[in-house]
Amino acid sequence: MRKLVYYVAVSLDGYIAGPTGEYDFYPLDAEMATWINQQYPEFVPSQVRPHFEMAVDEPNTRFDTVLMGRASYEPALSAGVTSPYAHLRQYVISSTLGPSDDPKVEVVASDPLGLVQRLKKEEGGDIWLCGGGKLAGALLGELDEMIVKSYPVVAGSGISAFSGAFAPTLFTPTKRRDFGNGAQVTWFTRA
């Protein structure tokens, strides 16, 4: 069965972005970016792949589907990009966006839980939960793994990695890698 995997960057205080969606406060590291791009090429948006010396049609290694909330999709739309991950099946969960004019993007107005349960039963690669915190909170019960990039910075306020009902859910760390910028990537599986 396919797995739902949340790949996310977080501050020490658990925020994935600032109050207005900013994420430029994370200390970047070329070694870390190169390593992640090699491990998970599907996480690199189609339009920026050439900047990382990647082919636009670089083969996916694990994932073939991406789920994102409207706020995660909005930066691409604001830049005029309607299909940020053209190399993946793309679902945007939004009750306010309306249908997409791009045939490669499906806007789902409700029931993200039902969508994930249906997708998990299909053949294919794993499903990447791109964000955001509200969607991650709504899908916590279906989340199988997390790949968390934790950065050594306190945001103070912002968008939480998970938001929703109080639902303590145990995950087990399975692997960790440290980088020169003080960041760590940790893999977790549902306990």
MARFI-615334 format. One record per residue (C-alpha): x, y, z; residue in one letter. Coordinates in steps of 0.25 Angstrom, whole numbers, padded with zeros to 4 digits, always signed. Layout:
BEGIN
XYZA
...
END
This chain:
BEGIN
+0000+0000+0000M
+0005+0014-0003R
+0009+0023+0009K
+0006+0037+0012L
+0019+0044+0015V
+0020+0059+0021Y
+0032+0065+0016Y
+0034+0078+0024V
+0044+0089+0029A
+0042+0094+0043V
+0048+0104+0053S
+0052+0100+0067L
+0038+0104+0072D
+0030+0096+0061G
+0027+0106+0051Y
+0027+0103+0036I
+0026+0118+0032A
+0025+0132+0038G
+0011+0138+0040P
+0010+0143+0026T
+0016+0130+0020G
+0030+0135+0019E
+0041+0123+0020Y
+0053+0131+0016D
+0058+0131+0030F
+0064+0117+0030Y
+0079+0117+0029P
+0082+0110+0015L
+0093+0101+0012D
+0098+0097-0002A
+0102+0083+0003E
+0088+0080+0009M
+0081+0085-0003A
+0089+0077-0012T
+0088+0064-0004W
+0073+0066-0003I
+0071+0069-0017N
+0079+0056-0020Q
+0071+0048-0010Q
+0057+0053-0014Y
+0057+0060-0028P
+0042+0060-0027E
+0042+0071-0017F
+0049+0081-0026V
+0038+0089-0034P
+0038+0087-0049S
+0041+0101-0052Q
+0054+0102-0044V
+0060+0089-0047R
+0069+0094-0058P
+0075+0104-0047H
+0080+0092-0039F
+0085+0085-0052E
+0074+0075-0052M
+0066+0071-0064A
+0051+0076-0064V
+0048+0061-0066D
+0057+0056-0055E
+0052+0042-0051P
+0044+0042-0038N
+0051+0032-0028T
+0039+0030-0018R
+0027+0039-0020F
+0017+0041-0031D
+0007+0049-0024T
+0007+0062-0017V
-0004+0068-0008L
-0003+0083-0003M
-0013+0093+0003G
-0016+0106-0003R
-0005+0114+0004A
+0005+0104+0000S
+0001+0105-0015Y
-0001+0120-0014E
+0014+0124-0016P
+0014+0117-0030A
+0001+0123-0034L
+0006+0137-0030S
+0018+0135-0039A
+0009+0130-0051G
+0012+0116-0049V
+0000+0107-0049T
+0007+0094-0049S
+0018+0094-0039P
+0021+0079-0039Y
+0017+0075-0053A
+0025+0062-0051H
+0015+0058-0040L
+0000+0056-0039R
-0004+0069-0032Q
-0016+0071-0023Y
-0019+0085-0016V
-0028+0084-0005I
-0036+0097-0004S
-0051+0100-0002S
-0048+0114-0007T
-0039+0113-0019L
-0049+0107-0030G
-0046+0098-0041P
-0032+0099-0047S
-0030+0103-0062D
-0018+0094-0062D
-0021+0080-0066P
-0009+0075-0058K
-0015+0081-0045V
-0027+0076-0038E
-0034+0085-0027V
-0041+0077-0017V
-0051+0085-0009A
-0054+0076+0002S
-0051+0062+0009D
-0036+0061+0008P
-0037+0049+0017L
-0045+0042+0007G
-0036+0046-0004L
-0024+0040+0003V
-0031+0027+0007Q
-0035+0026-0008R
-0021+0029-0013L
-0014+0019-0003K
-0022+0008-0009K
-0017+0011-0024E
-0005+0006-0030E
+0007+0015-0030G
+0018+0022-0023G
+0016+0029-0009D
+0008+0041-0007I
+0016+0054-0002W
+0009+0063+0007L
+0015+0076+0004C
+0007+0085+0013G
+0002+0092+0020G
-0001+0091+0035G
-0016+0091+0034K
-0016+0080+0024L
-0005+0072+0032A
-0014+0073+0044G
-0026+0068+0037A
-0018+0056+0031L
-0011+0053+0043L
-0018+0040+0045G
-0014+0035+0031E
+0001+0040+0032L
+0010+0028+0031D
+0024+0035+0031E
+0030+0049+0033M
+0043+0054+0027I
+0046+0067+0036V
+0057+0077+0033K
+0059+0084+0046S
+0066+0097+0046Y
+0074+0104+0057P
+0065+0116+0057V
+0053+0121+0066V
+0042+0127+0058A
+0034+0132+0070G
+0021+0132+0062S
+0015+0127+0050G
+0009+0115+0043I
+0010+0102+0051S
+0014+0089+0045A
+0001+0083+0050F
-0012+0090+0054S
-0025+0085+0058G
-0030+0076+0069A
-0022+0071+0081F
-0018+0057+0076A
-0004+0052+0082P
+0001+0043+0072T
+0014+0035+0074L
+0025+0034+0063F
+0038+0027+0064T
+0051+0033+0059P
+0058+0024+0049T
+0069+0032+0043K
+0076+0045+0045R
+0086+0053+0037R
+0093+0066+0041D
+0098+0077+0032F
+0108+0089+0033G
+0097+0099+0035N
+0093+0093+0048G
+0080+0087+0042A
+0076+0072+0043Q
+0068+0063+0034V
+0060+0053+0043T
+0052+0042+0037W
+0040+0037+0046F
+0030+0025+0044T
+0017+0024+0051R
+0019+0016+0064A
END
